[in-house]
Structure formats: C-alpha cells, structure tokens
Amino acid sequence: MKVVHLSHDDDPRNTEARLGIERRNQLTRVRTLLATTVELLLEAANTLD
C-alpha cells in the first residue's frame, strides 16, 4: 500500500487525490474479484473433465 500525504481537507488537490485513491482501490478490488472468478471457473472446468 502506498502512503500519500494529502494537504488540508478543503484543498481541491486533496479532494482530487482522495477521489483518485478511491478509484485505485475500486480497481484493485475488481482485479482481485476477477482473478478469483478465473480461478473458480478453471476449477469448475477441471471438475467437469
């Protein structure tokens, strides 16, 4: 996890940085879910063989 120092809460750069961090976190969660889904699908396919 990266540590980012953000300026004051009412600073527009702070707001934009927080939005960027949230977008990054959402993408990380989606990537993890997709990887888990792929593993489960492969396991299911192997079970059918």
PDB file of N, CA, C, O and CB in Angstrom:
ATOM      1  N   MET A   1       0.842  -1.175   0.000  1.00  0.00           N
ATOM      2  CA  MET A   1       0.000   0.000   0.000  1.00  0.00           C
ATOM      3  C   MET A   1       0.888   1.238   0.000  1.00  0.00           C
ATOM      4  O   MET A   1       1.872   1.312   0.736  1.00  0.00           O
ATOM      5  CB  MET A   1      -0.959  -0.002   1.216  1.00  0.00           C
ATOM      6  N   LYS A   2       0.535   2.190  -0.818  1.00  0.00           N
ATOM      7  CA  LYS A   2       1.287   3.438  -0.886  1.00  0.00           C
ATOM      8  C   LYS A   2       0.770   4.403   0.167  1.00  0.00           C
ATOM      9  O   LYS A   2      -0.426   4.440   0.454  1.00  0.00           O
ATOM     10  CB  LYS A   2       1.188   4.066  -2.293  1.00  0.00           C
ATOM     11  N   VAL A   3       1.664   5.171   0.732  1.00  0.00           N
ATOM     12  CA  VAL A   3       1.281   6.211   1.676  1.00  0.00           C
ATOM     13  C   VAL A   3       1.373   7.540   0.946  1.00  0.00           C
ATOM     14  O   VAL A   3       2.416   7.888   0.392  1.00  0.00           O
ATOM     15  CB  VAL A   3       2.187   6.196   2.958  1.00  0.00           C
ATOM     16  N   VAL A   4       0.280   8.271   0.953  1.00  0.00           N
ATOM     17  CA  VAL A   4       0.228   9.549   0.251  1.00  0.00           C
ATOM     18  C   VAL A   4      -0.086  10.632   1.268  1.00  0.00           C
ATOM     19  O   VAL A   4      -1.072  10.543   1.999  1.00  0.00           O
ATOM     20  CB  VAL A   4      -0.833   9.529  -0.899  1.00  0.00           C
ATOM     21  N   HIS A   5       0.763  11.660   1.311  1.00  0.00           N
ATOM     22  CA  HIS A   5       0.485  12.786   2.192  1.00  0.00           C
ATOM     23  C   HIS A   5      -0.414  13.761   1.445  1.00  0.00           C
ATOM     24  O   HIS A   5      -0.069  14.246   0.367  1.00  0.00           O
ATOM     25  CB  HIS A   5       1.803  13.480   2.665  1.00  0.00           C
ATOM     26  N   LEU A   6      -1.568  14.038   2.033  1.00  0.00           N
ATOM     27  CA  LEU A   6      -2.509  14.959   1.405  1.00  0.00           C
ATOM     28  C   LEU A   6      -2.551  16.249   2.200  1.00  0.00           C
ATOM     29  O   LEU A   6      -2.387  16.248   3.421  1.00  0.00           O
ATOM     30  CB  LEU A   6      -3.919  14.334   1.303  1.00  0.00           C
ATOM     31  N   SER A   7      -2.771  17.345   1.499  1.00  0.00           N
ATOM     32  CA  SER A   7      -2.831  18.652   2.147  1.00  0.00           C
ATOM     33  C   SER A   7      -4.125  18.792   2.934  1.00  0.00           C
ATOM     34  O   SER A   7      -4.781  17.794   3.234  1.00  0.00           O
ATOM     35  CB  SER A   7      -2.713  19.780   1.108  1.00  0.00           C
ATOM     36  N   HIS A   8      -4.483  19.978   3.260  1.00  0.00           N
ATOM     37  CA  HIS A   8      -5.677  20.241   4.079  1.00  0.00           C
ATOM     38  C   HIS A   8      -6.946  19.681   3.431  1.00  0.00           C
ATOM     39  O   HIS A   8      -7.043  19.582   2.208  1.00  0.00           O
ATOM     40  CB  HIS A   8      -5.837  21.750   4.310  1.00  0.00           C
ATOM     41  N   ASP A   9      -7.903  19.322   4.266  1.00  0.00           N
ATOM     42  CA  ASP A   9      -9.126  18.678   3.788  1.00  0.00           C
ATOM     43  C   ASP A   9      -9.902  19.523   2.782  1.00  0.00           C
ATOM     44  O   ASP A   9     -10.550  18.968   1.895  1.00  0.00           O
ATOM     45  CB  ASP A   9     -10.014  18.356   4.954  1.00  0.00           C
ATOM     46  N   ASP A  10      -9.855  20.845   2.895  1.00  0.00           N
ATOM     47  CA  ASP A  10     -10.640  21.688   1.991  1.00  0.00           C
ATOM     48  C   ASP A  10      -9.875  22.083   0.725  1.00  0.00           C
ATOM     49  O   ASP A  10     -10.377  22.855  -0.093  1.00  0.00           O
ATOM     50  CB  ASP A  10     -11.085  22.935   2.719  1.00  0.00           C
ATOM     51  N   ASP A  11      -8.686  21.561   0.571  1.00  0.00           N
ATOM     52  CA  ASP A  11      -7.863  21.860  -0.607  1.00  0.00           C
ATOM     53  C   ASP A  11      -8.374  21.038  -1.806  1.00  0.00           C
ATOM     54  O   ASP A  11      -8.564  19.829  -1.674  1.00  0.00           O
ATOM     55  CB  ASP A  11      -6.347  21.548  -0.323  1.00  0.00           C
ATOM     56  N   PRO A  12      -8.599  21.668  -2.966  1.00  0.00           N
ATOM     57  CA  PRO A  12      -9.074  20.915  -4.140  1.00  0.00           C
ATOM     58  C   PRO A  12      -8.138  19.770  -4.536  1.00  0.00           C
ATOM     59  O   PRO A  12      -8.594  18.743  -5.040  1.00  0.00           O
ATOM     60  CB  PRO A  12      -9.240  21.857  -5.320  1.00  0.00           C
ATOM     61  N   ARG A  13      -6.839  19.940  -4.312  1.00  0.00           N
ATOM     62  CA  ARG A  13      -5.900  18.858  -4.630  1.00  0.00           C
ATOM     63  C   ARG A  13      -6.136  17.665  -3.720  1.00  0.00           C
ATOM     64  O   ARG A  13      -5.994  16.515  -4.135  1.00  0.00           O
ATOM     65  CB  ARG A  13      -4.446  19.343  -4.501  1.00  0.00           C
ATOM     66  N   ASN A  14      -6.500  17.951  -2.467  1.00  0.00           N
ATOM     67  CA  ASN A  14      -6.802  16.889  -1.517  1.00  0.00           C
ATOM     68  C   ASN A  14      -8.024  16.106  -1.990  1.00  0.00           C
ATOM     69  O   ASN A  14      -8.021  14.875  -1.991  1.00  0.00           O
ATOM     70  CB  ASN A  14      -7.039  17.469  -0.101  1.00  0.00           C
ATOM     71  N   THR A  15      -9.064  16.828  -2.390  1.00  0.00           N
ATOM     72  CA  THR A  15     -10.289  16.186  -2.863  1.00  0.00           C
ATOM     73  C   THR A  15     -10.008  15.314  -4.076  1.00  0.00           C
ATOM     74  O   THR A  15     -10.454  14.169  -4.146  1.00  0.00           O
ATOM     75  CB  THR A  15     -11.351  17.236  -3.203  1.00  0.00           C
ATOM     76  N   GLU A  16      -9.269  15.860  -5.024  1.00  0.00           N
ATOM     77  CA  GLU A  16      -8.948  15.105  -6.238  1.00  0.00           C
ATOM     78  C   GLU A  16      -8.083  13.889  -5.909  1.00  0.00           C
ATOM     79  O   GLU A  16      -8.275  12.815  -6.480  1.00  0.00           O
ATOM     80  CB  GLU A  16      -8.228  16.007  -7.258  1.00  0.00           C
ATOM     81  N   ALA A  17      -7.149  14.055  -5.007  1.00  0.00           N
ATOM     82  CA  ALA A  17      -6.285  12.936  -4.618  1.00  0.00           C
ATOM     83  C   ALA A  17      -7.098  11.834  -3.947  1.00  0.00           C
ATOM     84  O   ALA A  17      -6.889  10.653  -4.221  1.00  0.00           O
ATOM     85  CB  ALA A  17      -5.167  13.419  -3.674  1.00  0.00           C
ATOM     86  N   ARG A  18      -8.015  12.213  -3.080  1.00  0.00           N
ATOM     87  CA  ARG A  18      -8.860  11.213  -2.410  1.00  0.00           C
ATOM     88  C   ARG A  18      -9.720  10.453  -3.422  1.00  0.00           C
ATOM     89  O   ARG A  18      -9.895   9.240  -3.310  1.00  0.00           O
ATOM     90  CB  ARG A  18      -9.760  11.890  -1.356  1.00  0.00           C
ATOM     91  N   LEU A  19     -10.256  11.177  -4.412  1.00  0.00           N
ATOM     92  CA  LEU A  19     -11.038  10.513  -5.456  1.00  0.00           C
ATOM     93  C   LEU A  19     -10.163   9.536  -6.247  1.00  0.00           C
ATOM     94  O   LEU A  19     -10.592   8.431  -6.579  1.00  0.00           O
ATOM     95  CB  LEU A  19     -11.667  11.558  -6.405  1.00  0.00           C
ATOM     96  N   GLY A  20      -8.945   9.956  -6.541  1.00  0.00           N
ATOM     97  CA  GLY A  20      -8.016   9.085  -7.261  1.00  0.00           C
ATOM     98  C   GLY A  20      -7.663   7.845  -6.462  1.00  0.00           C
ATOM     99  O   GLY A  20      -7.584   6.745  -7.010  1.00  0.00           O
ATOM    100  N   ILE A  21      -7.452   8.020  -5.178  1.00  0.00           N
ATOM    101  CA  ILE A  21      -7.138   6.877  -4.312  1.00  0.00           C
ATOM    102  C   ILE A  21      -8.329   5.919  -4.257  1.00  0.00           C
ATOM    103  O   ILE A  21      -8.148   4.702  -4.295  1.00  0.00           O
ATOM    104  CB  ILE A  21      -6.762   7.358  -2.881  1.00  0.00           C
ATOM    105  N   GLU A  22      -9.534   6.459  -4.167  1.00  0.00           N
ATOM    106  CA  GLU A  22     -10.731   5.611  -4.137  1.00  0.00           C
ATOM    107  C   GLU A  22     -10.895   4.858  -5.447  1.00  0.00           C
ATOM    108  O   GLU A  22     -11.247   3.679  -5.439  1.00  0.00           O
ATOM    109  CB  GLU A  22     -11.983   6.454  -3.858  1.00  0.00           C
ATOM    110  N   ARG A  23     -10.641   5.528  -6.587  1.00  0.00           N
ATOM    111  CA  ARG A  23     -10.706   4.844  -7.889  1.00  0.00           C
ATOM    112  C   ARG A  23      -9.697   3.710  -7.938  1.00  0.00           C
ATOM    113  O   ARG A  23     -10.017   2.611  -8.391  1.00  0.00           O
ATOM    114  CB  ARG A  23     -10.449   5.835  -9.046  1.00  0.00           C
ATOM    115  N   ARG A  24      -8.477   3.970  -7.474  1.00  0.00           N
ATOM    116  CA  ARG A  24      -7.443   2.935  -7.459  1.00  0.00           C
ATOM    117  C   ARG A  24      -7.873   1.757  -6.590  1.00  0.00           C
ATOM    118  O   ARG A  24      -7.691   0.601  -6.972  1.00  0.00           O
ATOM    119  CB  ARG A  24      -6.109   3.510  -6.951  1.00  0.00           C
ATOM    120  N   ASN A  25      -8.443   2.049  -5.422  1.00  0.00           N
ATOM    121  CA  ASN A  25      -8.881   0.980  -4.532  1.00  0.00           C
ATOM    122  C   ASN A  25      -9.999   0.154  -5.164  1.00  0.00           C
ATOM    123  O   ASN A  25     -10.022  -1.069  -5.021  1.00  0.00           O
ATOM    124  CB  ASN A  25      -9.348   1.562  -3.198  1.00  0.00           C
ATOM    125  N   GLN A  26     -10.922   0.810  -5.857  1.00  0.00           N
ATOM    126  CA  GLN A  26     -12.008   0.088  -6.528  1.00  0.00           C
ATOM    127  C   GLN A  26     -11.455  -0.810  -7.627  1.00  0.00           C
ATOM    128  O   GLN A  26     -11.879  -1.957  -7.763  1.00  0.00           O
ATOM    129  CB  GLN A  26     -13.035   1.076  -7.116  1.00  0.00           C
ATOM    130  N   LEU A  27     -10.513  -0.296  -8.409  1.00  0.00           N
ATOM    131  CA  LEU A  27      -9.911  -1.105  -9.469  1.00  0.00           C
ATOM    132  C   LEU A  27      -9.162  -2.300  -8.898  1.00  0.00           C
ATOM    133  O   LEU A  27      -9.183  -3.387  -9.476  1.00  0.00           O
ATOM    134  CB  LEU A  27      -8.968  -0.255 -10.313  1.00  0.00           C
ATOM    135  N   THR A  28      -8.505  -2.101  -7.770  1.00  0.00           N
ATOM    136  CA  THR A  28      -7.794  -3.204  -7.122  1.00  0.00           C
ATOM    137  C   THR A  28      -8.783  -4.275  -6.671  1.00  0.00           C
ATOM    138  O   THR A  28      -8.529  -5.468  -6.834  1.00  0.00           O
ATOM    139  CB  THR A  28      -6.970  -2.691  -5.918  1.00  0.00           C
ATOM    140  N   ARG A  29      -9.918  -3.845  -6.101  1.00  0.00           N
ATOM    141  CA  ARG A  29     -10.939  -4.814  -5.675  1.00  0.00           C
ATOM    142  C   ARG A  29     -11.494  -5.586  -6.872  1.00  0.00           C
ATOM    143  O   ARG A  29     -11.682  -6.799  -6.790  1.00  0.00           O
ATOM    144  CB  ARG A  29     -12.086  -4.097  -4.933  1.00  0.00           C
ATOM    145  N   VAL A  30     -11.756  -4.894  -7.977  1.00  0.00           N
ATOM    146  CA  VAL A  30     -12.276  -5.549  -9.180  1.00  0.00           C
ATOM    147  C   VAL A  30     -11.253  -6.536  -9.718  1.00  0.00           C
ATOM    148  O   VAL A  30     -11.614  -7.648 -10.102  1.00  0.00           O
ATOM    149  CB  VAL A  30     -12.637  -4.506 -10.261  1.00  0.00           C
ATOM    150  N   ARG A  31      -9.993  -6.151  -9.754  1.00  0.00           N
ATOM    151  CA  ARG A  31      -8.947  -7.051 -10.242  1.00  0.00           C
ATOM    152  C   ARG A  31      -8.872  -8.309  -9.394  1.00  0.00           C
ATOM    153  O   ARG A  31      -8.703  -9.407  -9.924  1.00  0.00           O
ATOM    154  CB  ARG A  31      -7.591  -6.343 -10.249  1.00  0.00           C
ATOM    155  N   THR A  32      -8.997  -8.157  -8.078  1.00  0.00           N
ATOM    156  CA  THR A  32      -8.971  -9.306  -7.175  1.00  0.00           C
ATOM    157  C   THR A  32     -10.177 -10.210  -7.412  1.00  0.00           C
ATOM    158  O   THR A  32     -10.045 -11.433  -7.456  1.00  0.00           O
ATOM    159  CB  THR A  32      -8.939  -8.837  -5.712  1.00  0.00           C
ATOM    160  N   LEU A  33     -11.355  -9.602  -7.565  1.00  0.00           N
ATOM    161  CA  LEU A  33     -12.560 -10.392  -7.834  1.00  0.00           C
ATOM    162  C   LEU A  33     -12.455 -11.142  -9.157  1.00  0.00           C
ATOM    163  O   LEU A  33     -12.856 -12.302  -9.246  1.00  0.00           O
ATOM    164  CB  LEU A  33     -13.792  -9.489  -7.846  1.00  0.00           C
ATOM    165  N   LEU A  34     -11.920 -10.489 -10.181  1.00  0.00           N
ATOM    166  CA  LEU A  34     -11.760 -11.151 -11.474  1.00  0.00           C
ATOM    167  C   LEU A  34     -10.778 -12.319 -11.385  1.00  0.00           C
ATOM    168  O   LEU A  34     -11.022 -13.379 -11.961  1.00  0.00           O
ATOM    169  CB  LEU A  34     -11.286 -10.148 -12.527  1.00  0.00           C
ATOM    170  N   ALA A  35      -9.691 -12.132 -10.680  1.00  0.00           N
ATOM    171  CA  ALA A  35      -8.707 -13.214 -10.537  1.00  0.00           C
ATOM    172  C   ALA A  35      -9.321 -14.402  -9.792  1.00  0.00           C
ATOM    173  O   ALA A  35      -9.090 -15.554 -10.156  1.00  0.00           O
ATOM    174  CB  ALA A  35      -7.444 -12.707  -9.790  1.00  0.00           C
ATOM    175  N   THR A  36     -10.097 -14.119  -8.757  1.00  0.00           N
ATOM    176  CA  THR A  36     -10.763 -15.181  -8.006  1.00  0.00           C
ATOM    177  C   THR A  36     -11.775 -15.906  -8.884  1.00  0.00           C
ATOM    178  O   THR A  36     -11.887 -17.131  -8.833  1.00  0.00           O
ATOM    179  CB  THR A  36     -11.454 -14.608  -6.761  1.00  0.00           C
ATOM    180  N   THR A  37     -12.509 -15.142  -9.688  1.00  0.00           N
ATOM    181  CA  THR A  37     -13.500 -15.723 -10.592  1.00  0.00           C
ATOM    182  C   THR A  37     -12.839 -16.647 -11.606  1.00  0.00           C
ATOM    183  O   THR A  37     -13.343 -17.736 -11.880  1.00  0.00           O
ATOM    184  CB  THR A  37     -14.278 -14.620 -11.316  1.00  0.00           C
ATOM    185  N   VAL A  38     -11.719 -16.216 -12.159  1.00  0.00           N
ATOM    186  CA  VAL A  38     -10.989 -17.038 -13.127  1.00  0.00           C
ATOM    187  C   VAL A  38     -10.556 -18.347 -12.475  1.00  0.00           C
ATOM    188  O   VAL A  38     -10.708 -19.416 -13.065  1.00  0.00           O
ATOM    189  CB  VAL A  38      -9.757 -16.277 -13.679  1.00  0.00           C
ATOM    190  N   GLU A  39     -10.024 -18.267 -11.271  1.00  0.00           N
ATOM    191  CA  GLU A  39      -9.596 -19.479 -10.570  1.00  0.00           C
ATOM    192  C   GLU A  39     -10.765 -20.432 -10.350  1.00  0.00           C
ATOM    193  O   GLU A  39     -10.634 -21.637 -10.563  1.00  0.00           O
ATOM    194  CB  GLU A  39      -8.954 -19.119  -9.227  1.00  0.00           C
ATOM    195  N   LEU A  40     -11.903 -19.897  -9.926  1.00  0.00           N
ATOM    196  CA  LEU A  40     -13.074 -20.744  -9.684  1.00  0.00           C
ATOM    197  C   LEU A  40     -13.602 -21.354 -10.973  1.00  0.00           C
ATOM    198  O   LEU A  40     -14.008 -22.516 -10.984  1.00  0.00           O
ATOM    199  CB  LEU A  40     -14.175 -19.943  -9.004  1.00  0.00           C
ATOM    200  N   LEU A  41     -13.604 -20.587 -12.060  1.00  0.00           N
ATOM    201  CA  LEU A  41     -14.052 -21.121 -13.332  1.00  0.00           C
ATOM    202  C   LEU A  41     -13.131 -22.226 -13.839  1.00  0.00           C
ATOM    203  O   LEU A  41     -13.596 -23.237 -14.366  1.00  0.00           O
ATOM    204  CB  LEU A  41     -14.142 -20.011 -14.357  1.00  0.00           C
ATOM    205  N   LEU A  42     -11.827 -22.031 -13.677  1.00  0.00           N
ATOM    206  CA  LEU A  42     -10.882 -23.063 -14.082  1.00  0.00           C
ATOM    207  C   LEU A  42     -11.065 -24.332 -13.249  1.00  0.00           C
ATOM    208  O   LEU A  42     -11.006 -25.444 -13.773  1.00  0.00           O
ATOM    209  CB  LEU A  42      -9.446 -22.548 -13.954  1.00  0.00           C
ATOM    210  N   GLU A  43     -11.286 -24.154 -11.961  1.00  0.00           N
ATOM    211  CA  GLU A  43     -11.519 -25.306 -11.090  1.00  0.00           C
ATOM    212  C   GLU A  43     -12.799 -26.042 -11.501  1.00  0.00           C
ATOM    213  O   GLU A  43     -12.835 -27.272 -11.534  1.00  0.00           O
ATOM    214  CB  GLU A  43     -11.609 -24.858  -9.613  1.00  0.00           C
ATOM    215  N   ALA A  44     -13.842 -25.276 -11.812  1.00  0.00           N
ATOM    216  CA  ALA A  44     -15.099 -25.889 -12.245  1.00  0.00           C
ATOM    217  C   ALA A  44     -14.918 -26.633 -13.574  1.00  0.00           C
ATOM    218  O   ALA A  44     -15.448 -27.729 -13.755  1.00  0.00           O
ATOM    219  CB  ALA A  44     -16.197 -24.815 -12.381  1.00  0.00           C
ATOM    220  N   ALA A  45     -14.174 -26.034 -14.490  1.00  0.00           N
ATOM    221  CA  ALA A  45     -13.936 -26.666 -15.795  1.00  0.00           C
ATOM    222  C   ALA A  45     -13.151 -27.965 -15.616  1.00  0.00           C
ATOM    223  O   ALA A  45     -13.432 -28.959 -16.284  1.00  0.00           O
ATOM    224  CB  ALA A  45     -13.172 -25.701 -16.742  1.00  0.00           C
ATOM    225  N   ASN A  46     -12.177 -27.955 -14.722  1.00  0.00           N
ATOM    226  CA  ASN A  46     -11.385 -29.152 -14.469  1.00  0.00           C
ATOM    227  C   ASN A  46     -12.222 -30.238 -13.813  1.00  0.00           C
ATOM    228  O   ASN A  46     -11.982 -31.425 -14.033  1.00  0.00           O
ATOM    229  CB  ASN A  46     -10.185 -28.818 -13.595  1.00  0.00           C
ATOM    230  N   THR A  47     -13.196 -29.843 -13.012  1.00  0.00           N
ATOM    231  CA  THR A  47     -14.073 -30.820 -12.377  1.00  0.00           C
ATOM    232  C   THR A  47     -14.952 -31.518 -13.411  1.00  0.00           C
ATOM    233  O   THR A  47     -15.264 -32.702 -13.281  1.00  0.00           O
ATOM    234  CB  THR A  47     -14.943 -30.145 -11.314  1.00  0.00           C
ATOM    235  N   LEU A  48     -15.346 -30.769 -14.439  1.00  0.00           N
ATOM    236  CA  LEU A  48     -16.203 -31.346 -15.482  1.00  0.00           C
ATOM    237  C   LEU A  48     -15.440 -32.301 -16.395  1.00  0.00           C
ATOM    238  O   LEU A  48     -16.042 -33.181 -17.010  1.00  0.00           O
ATOM    239  CB  LEU A  48     -16.828 -30.237 -16.315  1.00  0.00           C
ATOM    240  N   ASP A  49     -14.134 -32.138 -16.488  1.00  0.00           N
ATOM    241  CA  ASP A  49     -13.338 -33.004 -17.391  1.00  0.00           C
ATOM    242  C   ASP A  49     -13.185 -34.388 -16.883  1.00  0.00           C
ATOM    243  O   ASP A  49     -12.547 -35.217 -17.531  1.00  0.00           O
ATOM    244  CB  ASP A  49     -11.984 -32.432 -17.614  1.00  0.00           C
TER     245      ASP A  49
END
